[in-house]
Amino acid sequence: MRPEEVVPEALAGERLDRVVALVWECSRTEAARLVDGQKVAVNGVPAAGRSQRMATGDRITLSEVPAVGRPALTPDHSVEIEVVYADQQVIVVNKPADLVVHPGPGHATGTLVNGLIARFPEIAEVGAPERPGIVHRLDRGTSGLLMVARTPDSYEVLTAALGGREVHRGYTALVAGMPADDRGVVDAPVGRSARHPVKMAVTADGRPARTHYRVTARMPVSSEPSEEAVPYDTACLELELETGRTHQIRVHLAAIGHPVLGDDLYGGPTVLGISRPALHARRLAFDHPSTGEQLSFEAELPVDLSRLYRLLRG
């Protein structure tokens, strides 16, 4: 077991003790013991404490090998997975909305990871033990493309590429209101909300975050009211992530006054026919971890968002 590891983007923003537990496959109690005992350094400096938040690329060094134990994850063959691409190094899936990516409190099974292990059992030994193979995440309510590493080597290459902003991720969102400009960049730090622990927010002490957007359709309120008509202006945006903070797109769009439709956590209005944020990871492009060949994938809007788009367009 290596004494030093680099924090992947998938663990950015997590507490130090949790990252140590995940990366070194030990219990949270064991991780806390190491931090409290000054056995853990971050970027060459002794850790400030268990709750210190990690950033992509931080180097964590242990001066004592922890007692390890990789948690057992239950294969779940009932989880339906649309595999867009798979070879011996990497898997790309099109995640449906309302599917949790990895096990956690309240979701011991029935997650994407449980389904992946049933189909690709070798990923159980790849990457962080509680989220094996997962290079980057999508929120439960977000649909779309997500890449999974199939070997330890590919995991290291892909997480490094993600941290180095070499992975292209494009999203489509349906939002309330119509932005004044056809193109723009939201450049605002994102951190944990002081008022609502489950939410993220634009905060002065947050981590740098940049989201590029382009308006692809402006949809004025319908002049012919009906039960299904949306009583306000809306727009369709294509978005590109320069960084990948938790809830970044949802927070940034809410901050500029155009929350994602259906996103009740960040003030997005309720819309008939959808029960989740109208956000879809439509494009994913990256260099293959072994060959260096660029792989590029597109995923069309799922049925619920496609129907909503047609309704808004009138």
C-alpha positions in Angstrom: 0.0 0.0 0.0 1.4 3.3 -1.1 2.0 6.0 1.6 1.0 8.8 -0.7 -2.0 9.4 -2.9 -3.4 12.2 -4.9 -7.0 13.3 -4.3 -9.2 12.6 -7.4 -11.9 15.0 -8.4 -14.5 12.5 -7.3 -13.5 13.1 -3.7 -13.0 16.9 -3.9 -14.7 18.7 -1.1 -14.8 15.7 1.2 -13.5 15.7 4.7 -9.9 14.5 5.2 -10.9 11.6 7.4 -13.4 10.3 4.9 -10.9 10.6 2.0 -8.3 8.6 4.0 -10.9 6.0 4.8 -12.0 5.7 1.2 -8.6 5.8 -0.5 -6.7 3.6 2.0 -9.7 1.3 2.5 -9.8 1.6 6.3 -12.6 2.4 8.7 -13.6 6.0 9.5 -12.5 5.4 13.1 -9.0 4.2 11.9 -8.7 7.3 9.6 -9.7 9.6 12.5 -7.0 8.0 14.7 -4.3 8.6 12.1 -5.3 12.2 11.6 -5.5 12.9 15.3 -2.2 11.2 15.9 -0.4 13.5 13.4 0.2 10.5 11.0 -1.4 12.3 8.0 0.1 15.2 6.0 -1.6 17.2 3.2 0.8 18.7 0.6 3.7 18.1 3.0 2.0 19.9 5.9 0.6 18.1 9.0 -3.2 17.8 8.6 -5.2 20.6 10.3 -7.9 18.2 11.5 -10.4 15.5 10.5 -12.8 18.0 9.0 -10.2 19.6 6.7 -11.8 19.7 3.2 -9.8 18.2 0.3 -9.3 19.6 -3.2 -8.5 17.9 -6.5 -4.8 17.2 -6.7 -4.0 17.5 -3.0 -1.3 15.0 -2.0 -2.1 13.0 1.2 0.8 11.3 2.9 0.6 8.7 5.7 3.5 8.0 8.0 1.7 4.9 9.4 0.0 2.1 7.4 -3.7 1.9 8.4 -5.5 -1.3 9.3 -7.5 -1.9 6.1 -10.7 -3.6 5.1 -12.5 -3.0 1.8 -16.3 -2.9 2.4 -18.3 -5.6 0.7 -20.6 -4.3 -2.0 -23.6 -6.4 -3.1 -24.0 -7.1 -6.8 -27.5 -6.1 -7.9 -28.6 -7.6 -11.2 -31.9 -5.8 -11.0 -30.3 -2.4 -11.8 -30.7 -1.7 -15.5 -27.6 -0.1 -17.0 -27.3 1.3 -20.5 -23.7 0.7 -21.5 -22.7 3.1 -24.2 -19.1 1.8 -24.6 -16.9 -0.8 -22.9 -13.5 -2.2 -23.4 -10.9 -3.7 -21.0 -10.0 -0.3 -19.5 -13.0 1.9 -19.4 -16.8 1.8 -19.4 -19.2 4.6 -20.4 -22.8 4.4 -19.2 -25.9 6.5 -19.8 -27.3 7.0 -16.3 -31.0 7.4 -15.9 -32.5 10.0 -13.6 -33.3 9.0 -10.0 -30.5 6.4 -9.9 -28.0 6.9 -7.1 -24.4 6.5 -8.3 -22.8 4.7 -5.3 -23.9 3.2 -2.0 -24.3 5.6 1.0 -26.6 6.2 3.9 -30.0 5.0 3.0 -28.8 3.4 -0.3 -26.9 0.2 0.6 -27.9 -1.4 -2.7 -29.8 -0.6 -5.8 -27.2 1.9 -7.0 -25.4 2.2 -10.3 -22.3 0.8 -8.6 -24.2 -2.3 -7.4 -25.4 -2.8 -10.9 -21.9 -2.3 -12.4 -20.4 -4.8 -10.0 -23.0 -7.4 -11.1 -21.9 -6.9 -14.7 -18.3 -6.0 -14.3 -17.1 -7.6 -11.0 -13.5 -6.7 -11.5 -14.2 -3.0 -10.7 -14.8 -3.9 -7.1 -11.0 -3.6 -6.6 -10.6 -0.3 -8.5 -10.4 3.1 -7.0 -12.1 4.2 -3.8 -13.7 1.2 -2.0 -17.2 2.8 -1.5 -17.4 4.0 -5.1 -15.3 1.5 -7.0 -14.4 2.5 -10.6 -16.2 5.8 -10.4 -14.1 8.6 -11.9 -16.7 11.4 -11.6 -20.3 11.5 -10.4 -23.7 12.8 -11.4 -26.4 13.9 -9.0 -29.2 11.4 -8.4 -31.6 13.5 -10.4 -29.3 14.2 -13.3 -29.3 11.8 -16.3 -26.6 11.3 -18.8 -23.0 10.1 -19.5 -20.6 8.9 -16.9 -17.3 7.1 -17.2 -16.1 4.2 -15.1 -12.5 2.9 -14.8 -12.2 -0.9 -15.2 -8.6 -1.3 -13.9 -6.5 0.5 -11.3 -4.1 1.9 -13.9 -7.0 3.4 -16.0 -8.5 4.8 -12.8 -5.3 6.7 -12.1 -5.0 8.0 -15.6 -8.6 9.1 -15.9 -8.8 10.8 -12.5 -5.6 12.7 -13.3 -7.1 13.7 -16.6 -10.2 14.9 -14.9 -8.2 16.9 -12.3 -6.1 18.4 -15.1 -9.3 19.5 -16.9 -8.6 17.2 -19.9 -12.1 15.6 -19.8 -14.8 17.4 -21.7 -18.3 17.4 -20.2 -21.3 19.0 -21.8 -24.7 19.4 -20.4 -28.2 20.5 -21.5 -30.5 22.3 -19.1 -34.0 23.7 -19.3 -34.2 26.8 -17.1 -36.6 29.4 -15.9 -36.4 32.8 -17.6 -34.3 33.8 -20.6 -30.7 35.0 -20.1 -30.0 38.5 -21.5 -26.9 37.3 -23.4 -26.7 34.4 -25.8 -23.4 33.3 -24.3 -21.8 33.8 -20.9 -19.6 32.4 -18.2 -20.5 32.1 -14.5 -17.3 32.5 -12.5 -18.2 32.2 -8.9 -16.8 30.1 -6.0 -19.0 27.2 -4.8 -18.9 25.9 -1.2 -21.2 24.3 1.4 -24.1 26.5 2.4 -23.8 27.9 5.9 -27.6 27.9 6.3 -28.5 24.6 4.7 -25.9 21.8 5.2 -27.4 19.7 2.3 -27.0 22.5 -0.1 -24.1 24.1 -1.9 -24.0 27.9 -2.6 -21.9 30.7 -4.1 -19.7 31.6 -1.1 -16.7 33.9 -0.7 -14.7 31.1 0.8 -15.8 28.4 -1.7 -13.7 26.7 -4.3 -13.2 28.3 -7.7 -15.9 27.3 -10.2 -16.5 28.2 -13.8 -19.5 27.3 -16.0 -19.8 28.3 -19.6 -23.3 28.5 -21.1 -24.9 29.1 -24.5 -28.6 29.7 -25.2 -29.9 27.3 -27.9 -33.6 28.1 -27.6 -35.6 30.9 -26.1 -39.2 29.9 -25.3 -41.5 32.8 -24.3 -44.6 32.1 -22.2 -47.4 30.6 -24.3 -50.1 33.0 -25.4 -52.6 30.1 -25.3 -53.0 29.0 -21.7 -53.6 25.3 -21.0 -53.3 22.8 -18.2 -49.8 21.8 -19.5 -48.5 25.3 -20.5 -45.7 26.8 -18.4 -46.8 30.3 -17.3 -43.3 32.0 -17.6 -40.5 32.4 -20.1 -38.0 29.5 -20.3 -34.8 28.7 -22.2 -32.7 25.8 -23.2 -29.0 26.1 -22.4 -25.9 24.1 -23.4 -23.3 24.1 -20.7 -19.6 23.2 -20.4 -17.9 22.7 -17.2 -14.4 24.1 -16.6 -14.5 22.8 -13.1 -16.6 20.1 -11.4 -17.9 21.2 -8.1 -20.8 19.5 -6.3 -24.1 20.8 -7.8 -22.0 23.4 -9.7 -24.4 23.9 -12.7 -27.5 24.0 -10.5 -25.9 26.5 -8.1 -24.5 28.8 -10.8 -27.7 28.9 -12.8 -29.8 29.7 -9.7 -27.2 32.4 -8.8 -27.8 34.2 -12.1 -31.6 34.0 -11.7 -32.2 31.1 -14.1 -32.7 28.0 -11.9 -33.1 24.6 -13.6 -36.7 23.6 -14.0 -37.8 21.0 -11.5 -34.8 21.7 -9.2 -36.7 22.4 -6.0 -33.5 22.4 -3.9 -32.2 25.5 -5.7 -35.5 27.3 -6.4 -36.3 25.8 -9.8 -40.1 25.9 -10.4 -42.1 22.7 -10.4 -43.1 21.6 -13.9 -45.8 19.2 -14.9 -44.4 15.8 -16.0 -40.9 15.9 -14.4 -40.0 15.2 -10.8 -36.3 16.0 -11.0 -34.0 18.8 -12.2 -34.2 19.2 -16.0 -30.5 18.6 -16.4 -28.8 16.1 -18.7 -25.1 15.2 -19.2 -25.3 15.0 -23.0 -21.6 14.8 -24.0 -18.5 13.2 -22.7 -15.0 13.2 -24.4 -11.7 12.1 -23.1 -8.4 10.4 -24.2 -8.4 6.6 -23.8 -6.3 5.7 -20.7 -4.2 3.2 -22.7 -4.1 4.2 -26.3 -4.5 8.0 -26.0 -7.2 7.9 -28.7 -9.9 10.5 -28.1 -13.2 9.0 -27.3 -16.4 11.1 -27.7 -19.9 10.2 -26.8 -23.4 11.9 -27.1 -26.6 11.0 -25.3 -29.9 12.3 -26.5 -32.4 13.9 -24.1 -34.3 11.2 -22.2 -38.1 10.9 -22.7 -39.1 13.1 -19.8 -36.9 16.1 -20.9 -37.6 15.6 -24.6 -41.3 15.8 -23.9 -40.9 18.9 -21.7 -38.7 20.6 -24.4 -41.4 20.0 -27.0 -44.0 21.3 -24.7 -42.0 24.5 -24.0 -41.4 25.0 -27.7 -45.1 24.9 -28.3 
